[in-house]
């Protein structure tokens, strides 16, 4: 009996030693694999960093990272070693996301990531307080973070052709330096209140959306000189549009306008308008002396607008006169 106990104890001891040895060996192998992975990562980072450095150039005195038509679905962390960059211009590189470490590039002035497949703007974007231009057109963005309002130096914002953006955070109305905003080819059904509150806005493109009407408060945009509203579903214009005294260009082609308000005659700073392809109720033909030769836009442009308004007023006056001179029939029966 004691012999069996001794044998069992010896076997268990050998088994324990063997298991410890296997465990130690596995741990050594794991450490070796991890070490090899670190070496590979370091090597890849060094290679990618060298590749990125080759793409750095100078434009207008700024240090710019410029890549186009290459495959960079993600940006490597080695990019952080180039944190003095003042601009990124990364076009058609298949970029899936803006890296979370974007906020550490405090010197960025221009961030142009157009024509990629980016679906989200990270909240860290708000740390870029020197950023002047943010161009994210032709991507797959659906929402805009309120932290973008912290980019207090932003002058130009382009979000065109993302298809699904339908609103902007109210906080963006505090971008006091923003003068240029492109929201064309998205999913807006109304002009966001944030846009109406932007104090310095001069150029706005909301073409190819789903706008059905313009708010009366559109007159808030007193500094606006260019407004693109083509290819929407706008049926009428508010009277308050005539209070936009600085508006010089207004494009309303391909909408559902049935009339041009008389008040637009007061917009003396208008230099270019386009009412082409609207179901306007009056047919107006310009005489050769009124039209401007070789400018097709003028057929539905400024002179057309003034002629339309005159014709509309004339018809309204005639209707009033006809009503005033119509004989009154008095029924004396009974």
N, C-alpha and C positions, 0 to 999 in steps of 0.2 A: 504493500500500500504506500509506504513511504517512498519507494522507488518511483511510483507513478507521479507522486506529488512533485518530486525533484525534477522529473522529465518535463512535466507540464510547466513548472516554473522556468526551466531552462528555455523551453520553446517560446514562452511568453516574453522572456527577456530578449531573446534573439529577434523575435517579431517586433518588439518595441524599438530595439536598436535599428532594425532595418527600416521601420516606418519613419523614424527620425532622420535616417540617412536619405530616404526618398524625399521627405519633406524639405530637407536642407537643399538637396539637389534641385528640386522644383523651384524653390525660392531663388537659388542662384541663377537658374535658367530664366526665371521671370525678370530678375534684375538685369540680366544680360540683354533680354529682349527690350526692356524699357530703355536701357542705355543705347541700344541700337536704334530704337525709335527716336530718341532724343538726337542722336547723331544725324539721322535722316532728316528730322525736322530742322535742325540747325543748318544742314546742307541745303535743304530746300529753301529756307528763309534767306540764306546767303545768295543762292541763285536768283530767287525772285527779287531780292533787293537790288542786285546788280542789273537785273532786267528792267526794274522800275527806274533805276538811275539813268539808264539809257534813254528813257522816255521823258526825262526832265529837260525842259527848254526855257528860254527867256522870251517873253513877249511883252512889249510895252513896259519894260523894266521890271516885270513880275516873273517870279519863278513858277512855272506851270508844269504839271504832270499831264502829258497829252498822249492818249492812246485811242486808236480808232481801228475798227474792223479786225480785232483780235479776240481770242477767247479768254475772258477773265470773269467767270461766273461769280467768284468771290475775290475780295481784295485781301492779300496776306497781311498778317500782323506786322511783318517787317516794314510795312509802309509807315509805321509810327516813327521810324528813324528818319523820315523825311518830313517831320512835322513843321518845318519852316516853309513848306509849300504855300503859295498864295492863291493857287488855282488848280482845280481838277477839270480837265476836259476829256471825258471818257465816253466816246460815242460808239454805238454798235459793237459792244464787247460782250453782250449776253449777261450783263451784270444782274444778279437776282436780288440783291439787297444792298442797302447802304450800310456799311459796317457800324456797329455800335460805338466804336471808338472815334467816330467822326467828330465828336465834341472836343477832342484833344488837339484838333488842328485850328488853333486859335488865330492863326494868321490868314486863314482862307478869306479871300475877297470874292472869288468866283467859284461856284460849284455847278458845273454843267455835266449832267448825267443823262442827257436826252438820248432817246432811241435805244433803250435797254428793256429789261423785263422786271423792273423794280415794282414791288407791290405795296411797299410801306415806307413811310418816312419816320425814322426813329426820333424819339422825343429829345435825344441828345443834340438834335439840330439846333435847338434853342441856345446852346452854348456858344454858337458862332456869332458873336456880337459885332464882328467886323465884316461879316458877309454882306456884299452889295448885290450880287446876282445869284439867283437860284433858278436853274433851268432843268426841269424834270419832265418836259414834254415827251410824248410818245413812249409812255411806260404803262403800267397796269395799276396805278395808285387809285385807291377808292376813298380814302379819308386823309385829311390834313390835320396834324396835331396842333393843339392850341399853343404848344411851346414855341412854335415858329414865330409867334408874336414877340419873343425875346430877341429876335434878330433885328435889333433896333436900327442897324445901318442899311437894311435891305431897301434897294431902289428898284429892282427888277425881279418879278416872279412870273415864271412861265410854267403852266400845268396843262398845256393844250394836249389834246388827243390822249387822254387817259381813259376816256369813255364813261367811267362810272362815278366820277366825283359829282356830287349833287348839292353840296353845301360847304361853307367855310366856317370855322369857329368865330364866334363873336369877337374874341380877343384880337383877331387880325386887324380889326379896325384901328388899333393903336399904332400901326406901322406908319409913323409920321413922315418917313422919307420915301415911301413907295410911290413911284410915278408911273410904272409900267406893269400891267397885269394882263396876262393872256390865259383865259379859261375856256377857249374855244374847243368844240368837239368833246363835250362832256355831257352831263345829265342834269343840268340846272333847269328848274322850272320857274325860277324867279331870281332876281338879282339879290344875292345875299346881303343882309344888313351890314355885315362887316365891310363889304365893298363900298356901300353908300357912305360909310363913316370914315373911309380913308381920306385924310385931309389934303394930301398932296397929289392924289391920283390925276394923271394927265392923259393916259392912253389905256383903253380898256377894250378887250376883244371877248365877246360872249357869243360869237357866231357858232352856228351848228350845235345849238342846245335845244331845249324844249320850252323856251320862254313863251308864255301866252299873253302877258301884258307887262308893262313897265309901271313901277310904283309911282305914286304922286311925289314921293320923297326923292325921286331921281335928281331933283334940283339941288340936293345937297352937294353934289359933285361939281362945285363951282370952278375948279381948276381943270376939269376935263376938256381937252380939245379934240380928242379922237375917240369915237365910239363905233365899234363894229358889232352889228346885231343881225347879220345876214343868216339866212337859213334857220329861222325859228318859226314860231306859230303866233306871232304877235298880231292881234286883231285891231287894236287901236292905240293911239298915243295919248298920254296925259297932257292936259293943258300946261302943266308945270314945266314941260320940256322947254318952253320958250324962255324960262328963267335961267337956262344954262348959257350965260352970256359969252363964255369963252369957247363954246363948242364950234369947231371949224369943219370937222369931218364927221358925217353921220351916214352909215351904210345900213339900209333896211331892206335890201333885196331879198327875194324869196321868203316873204312872210305872208300874212293873211290880212293885210291892211285893206280896208274898204274906203278909207277916206284920209285926207291930209288935213289936220286941224288948221283953222285960219290963223291961230296964234303963231304958227311957225314963220309967218311973214315978218314977225318982229325979231327973228334971229339974224341980226345983221352981220354977225361974224361968220356965218356959215359960208364955206368956200366950196365944199363938195358934199353932195348928197346923192343917194341912189335908191330909187323906189322901184327898180325893175322887178318884174315877176311878182306883183301883188294884184289881187282882184279889186282894184280901185273902181268905184261905181261910175266915175266920169271918164269919158274918153277924151283925152286932150291931145291935139296935134299941134306941134310947133311949126311955125312958118320958117322958111329957110333963113330969114333975117334974124330970127330968134335963136336958132340952134347954132352950135359951135361945130364947124366942120372938122371931120376926122377924129371926133371924140364921141364914141358911141355912148359912153356913160351919160352924156348930156341929154340924150333922148329921154331919160328918166331922172335927170339931175336937177341942178339948182333952178335953171330957167323953167324946166318942166314944173317944178314945185310952185313957183310964183304964178305961172300961167294957170295951173290947176286951181290954186287958191282964188285967183281972180274970177275964173269961170264959176267956181263954187259959190262965191259971194254974189256974182251976177245972177245966177239962177235963184239963189235964196231971195234976192231983192225982187226979182220978177214974180216969184210966188207970193211975196207979201203984197206987191202991187195988184196982182190978180185977185187976191183975197179981198183987198180994200175996195176994188172997183166992181166986184161982182154984185149984181142986183139982189136986193133982199126980198124974198118972197114972204108975204104976209097972208096967212090963211084967215079969211074973214067968214068962213063957213061957221054957222052955229052962233 
